[in-house]
Amino acid sequence: EVQLVESGGGLVQAGGSLRLSCAFSGFTFDDYAIGWFRQAPGKEREGVSFIGRGDGITSYADSVKGRFTISSDNAKNTVYLQMNSLKPEDTAVYYCAANGLYGLGFSRLTDAEKYAYWGQGTQVTVSS
């Protein structure tokens, strides 16, 4: 059974930093991508950042470029999202998700609809 568990959310002041972790297990595919998404109240879900496990390719939404960094510790089956210079508009529930089709060449890194496995989410609140 594929499982993803997010942690590291919390309340932080604007300009502060948080590091989110996504621990995953149960994958039956050798290569995959992990994405971080977020959803704020009343807004659509947004893809924030993505990383390919095998090739290490990363991608970021324009709204977080230069502030957020995604990384992967393959030995620990954990993906991190380092979030710096946080803004109130970063407030949302952050989810990590896995895409097993990426490693098979059937999906681009940023194809959100191909992320089939999801964690339960972690709340990030940035106060002004």
Contacts in CASP RR format, 6 or more apart in sequence:
PFRMAT RR
TARGET T0000
AUTHOR 0000-0000-0000
METHOD contacts of the structure
MODEL  1
EVQLVESGGGLVQAGGSLRLSCAFSGFTFDDYAIGWFRQAPGKEREGVSF
IGRGDGITSYADSVKGRFTISSDNAKNTVYLQMNSLKPEDTAVYYCAANG
LYGLGFSRLTDAEKYAYWGQGTQVTVSS
1 26 0 8 1.000
2 24 0 8 1.000
2 25 0 8 1.000
2 26 0 8 1.000
2 27 0 8 1.000
2 28 0 8 1.000
2 98 0 8 1.000
2 117 0 8 1.000
3 24 0 8 1.000
3 25 0 8 1.000
3 26 0 8 1.000
3 119 0 8 1.000
4 22 0 8 1.000
4 23 0 8 1.000
4 24 0 8 1.000
4 96 0 8 1.000
4 97 0 8 1.000
4 98 0 8 1.000
4 117 0 8 1.000
4 118 0 8 1.000
4 119 0 8 1.000
5 22 0 8 1.000
5 23 0 8 1.000
5 24 0 8 1.000
5 119 0 8 1.000
5 120 0 8 1.000
6 20 0 8 1.000
6 21 0 8 1.000
6 22 0 8 1.000
6 94 0 8 1.000
6 95 0 8 1.000
6 96 0 8 1.000
6 119 0 8 1.000
6 120 0 8 1.000
6 121 0 8 1.000
6 122 0 8 1.000
7 20 0 8 1.000
7 21 0 8 1.000
7 23 0 8 1.000
7 122 0 8 1.000
8 18 0 8 1.000
8 19 0 8 1.000
8 20 0 8 1.000
8 21 0 8 1.000
8 122 0 8 1.000
9 18 0 8 1.000
9 20 0 8 1.000
9 94 0 8 1.000
9 122 0 8 1.000
9 123 0 8 1.000
9 124 0 8 1.000
10 18 0 8 1.000
10 122 0 8 1.000
10 123 0 8 1.000
10 124 0 8 1.000
10 125 0 8 1.000
11 125 0 8 1.000
11 126 0 8 1.000
11 127 0 8 1.000
12 18 0 8 1.000
12 86 0 8 1.000
12 124 0 8 1.000
12 125 0 8 1.000
12 126 0 8 1.000
12 127 0 8 1.000
13 126 0 8 1.000
13 127 0 8 1.000
14 86 0 8 1.000
14 87 0 8 1.000
14 88 0 8 1.000
14 126 0 8 1.000
14 127 0 8 1.000
14 128 0 8 1.000
15 84 0 8 1.000
15 85 0 8 1.000
15 86 0 8 1.000
15 87 0 8 1.000
15 126 0 8 1.000
16 84 0 8 1.000
16 85 0 8 1.000
16 86 0 8 1.000
16 126 0 8 1.000
17 82 0 8 1.000
17 83 0 8 1.000
17 84 0 8 1.000
17 85 0 8 1.000
17 86 0 8 1.000
18 83 0 8 1.000
18 86 0 8 1.000
18 124 0 8 1.000
19 80 0 8 1.000
19 81 0 8 1.000
19 82 0 8 1.000
19 83 0 8 1.000
20 36 0 8 1.000
20 80 0 8 1.000
20 81 0 8 1.000
20 83 0 8 1.000
20 94 0 8 1.000
20 96 0 8 1.000
20 122 0 8 1.000
20 124 0 8 1.000
21 78 0 8 1.000
21 79 0 8 1.000
21 80 0 8 1.000
22 34 0 8 1.000
22 36 0 8 1.000
22 78 0 8 1.000
22 79 0 8 1.000
22 80 0 8 1.000
22 81 0 8 1.000
22 96 0 8 1.000
22 119 0 8 1.000
23 76 0 8 1.000
23 77 0 8 1.000
23 78 0 8 1.000
24 34 0 8 1.000
24 77 0 8 1.000
24 78 0 8 1.000
24 79 0 8 1.000
24 96 0 8 1.000
24 98 0 8 1.000
24 117 0 8 1.000
25 77 0 8 1.000
27 98 0 8 1.000
27 100 0 8 1.000
29 100 0 8 1.000
29 103 0 8 1.000
29 104 0 8 1.000
30 103 0 8 1.000
31 52 0 8 1.000
31 53 0 8 1.000
31 54 0 8 1.000
31 100 0 8 1.000
31 102 0 8 1.000
31 103 0 8 1.000
31 104 0 8 1.000
32 52 0 8 1.000
32 53 0 8 1.000
32 98 0 8 1.000
32 99 0 8 1.000
32 100 0 8 1.000
32 102 0 8 1.000
32 103 0 8 1.000
33 50 0 8 1.000
33 51 0 8 1.000
33 52 0 8 1.000
33 53 0 8 1.000
33 98 0 8 1.000
33 99 0 8 1.000
33 100 0 8 1.000
33 102 0 8 1.000
33 103 0 8 1.000
33 107 0 8 1.000
33 109 0 8 1.000
33 115 0 8 1.000
34 50 0 8 1.000
34 51 0 8 1.000
34 52 0 8 1.000
34 53 0 8 1.000
34 72 0 8 1.000
34 79 0 8 1.000
34 96 0 8 1.000
34 97 0 8 1.000
34 98 0 8 1.000
34 99 0 8 1.000
35 47 0 8 1.000
35 48 0 8 1.000
35 49 0 8 1.000
35 50 0 8 1.000
35 51 0 8 1.000
35 70 0 8 1.000
35 79 0 8 1.000
35 96 0 8 1.000
35 97 0 8 1.000
35 98 0 8 1.000
35 99 0 8 1.000
35 115 0 8 1.000
36 47 0 8 1.000
36 48 0 8 1.000
36 49 0 8 1.000
36 50 0 8 1.000
36 70 0 8 1.000
36 79 0 8 1.000
36 81 0 8 1.000
36 94 0 8 1.000
36 95 0 8 1.000
36 96 0 8 1.000
36 97 0 8 1.000
37 45 0 8 1.000
37 46 0 8 1.000
37 47 0 8 1.000
37 48 0 8 1.000
37 94 0 8 1.000
37 95 0 8 1.000
37 96 0 8 1.000
37 97 0 8 1.000
37 112 0 8 1.000
37 115 0 8 1.000
38 45 0 8 1.000
38 46 0 8 1.000
38 47 0 8 1.000
38 48 0 8 1.000
38 90 0 8 1.000
38 92 0 8 1.000
38 93 0 8 1.000
38 94 0 8 1.000
38 95 0 8 1.000
38 124 0 8 1.000
39 45 0 8 1.000
39 46 0 8 1.000
39 92 0 8 1.000
39 93 0 8 1.000
39 95 0 8 1.000
40 89 0 8 1.000
40 91 0 8 1.000
40 92 0 8 1.000
40 93 0 8 1.000
43 92 0 8 1.000
45 95 0 8 1.000
45 112 0 8 1.000
46 61 0 8 1.000
46 63 0 8 1.000
46 92 0 8 1.000
47 61 0 8 1.000
47 110 0 8 1.000
47 112 0 8 1.000
48 60 0 8 1.000
48 61 0 8 1.000
48 63 0 8 1.000
48 64 0 8 1.000
48 68 0 8 1.000
48 81 0 8 1.000
48 94 0 8 1.000
49 58 0 8 1.000
49 59 0 8 1.000
49 60 0 8 1.000
49 61 0 8 1.000
49 64 0 8 1.000
49 68 0 8 1.000
49 70 0 8 1.000
49 81 0 8 1.000
50 58 0 8 1.000
50 59 0 8 1.000
50 70 0 8 1.000
50 109 0 8 1.000
50 110 0 8 1.000
51 57 0 8 1.000
51 58 0 8 1.000
51 59 0 8 1.000
51 70 0 8 1.000
51 71 0 8 1.000
51 72 0 8 1.000
51 79 0 8 1.000
51 109 0 8 1.000
52 58 0 8 1.000
52 72 0 8 1.000
52 102 0 8 1.000
52 103 0 8 1.000
52 109 0 8 1.000
53 72 0 8 1.000
53 74 0 8 1.000
53 103 0 8 1.000
54 74 0 8 1.000
54 103 0 8 1.000
56 72 0 8 1.000
57 109 0 8 1.000
58 70 0 8 1.000
59 109 0 8 1.000
59 110 0 8 1.000
60 66 0 8 1.000
60 68 0 8 1.000
60 70 0 8 1.000
63 89 0 8 1.000
64 83 0 8 1.000
64 90 0 8 1.000
67 83 0 8 1.000
67 84 0 8 1.000
67 85 0 8 1.000
67 86 0 8 1.000
68 81 0 8 1.000
68 82 0 8 1.000
68 83 0 8 1.000
68 84 0 8 1.000
69 81 0 8 1.000
69 82 0 8 1.000
69 84 0 8 1.000
70 79 0 8 1.000
70 80 0 8 1.000
70 81 0 8 1.000
70 82 0 8 1.000
71 79 0 8 1.000
71 80 0 8 1.000
71 82 0 8 1.000
72 78 0 8 1.000
72 79 0 8 1.000
72 80 0 8 1.000
73 79 0 8 1.000
73 80 0 8 1.000
79 96 0 8 1.000
81 94 0 8 1.000
81 96 0 8 1.000
83 90 0 8 1.000
83 124 0 8 1.000
86 124 0 8 1.000
86 126 0 8 1.000
87 126 0 8 1.000
88 126 0 8 1.000
88 127 0 8 1.000
88 128 0 8 1.000
89 126 0 8 1.000
90 124 0 8 1.000
90 126 0 8 1.000
91 124 0 8 1.000
91 125 0 8 1.000
91 126 0 8 1.000
92 123 0 8 1.000
92 124 0 8 1.000
93 121 0 8 1.000
93 122 0 8 1.000
93 123 0 8 1.000
93 124 0 8 1.000
94 121 0 8 1.000
94 122 0 8 1.000
94 123 0 8 1.000
94 124 0 8 1.000
95 118 0 8 1.000
95 119 0 8 1.000
95 120 0 8 1.000
95 121 0 8 1.000
95 122 0 8 1.000
96 118 0 8 1.000
96 119 0 8 1.000
96 121 0 8 1.000
97 115 0 8 1.000
97 116 0 8 1.000
97 117 0 8 1.000
97 118 0 8 1.000
97 119 0 8 1.000
98 115 0 8 1.000
98 116 0 8 1.000
98 117 0 8 1.000
99 107 0 8 1.000
99 109 0 8 1.000
99 111 0 8 1.000
99 114 0 8 1.000
99 115 0 8 1.000
99 116 0 8 1.000
100 107 0 8 1.000
100 114 0 8 1.000
100 116 0 8 1.000
101 107 0 8 1.000
101 111 0 8 1.000
101 114 0 8 1.000
102 108 0 8 1.000
102 109 0 8 1.000
102 114 0 8 1.000
106 114 0 8 1.000
107 114 0 8 1.000
108 114 0 8 1.000
END
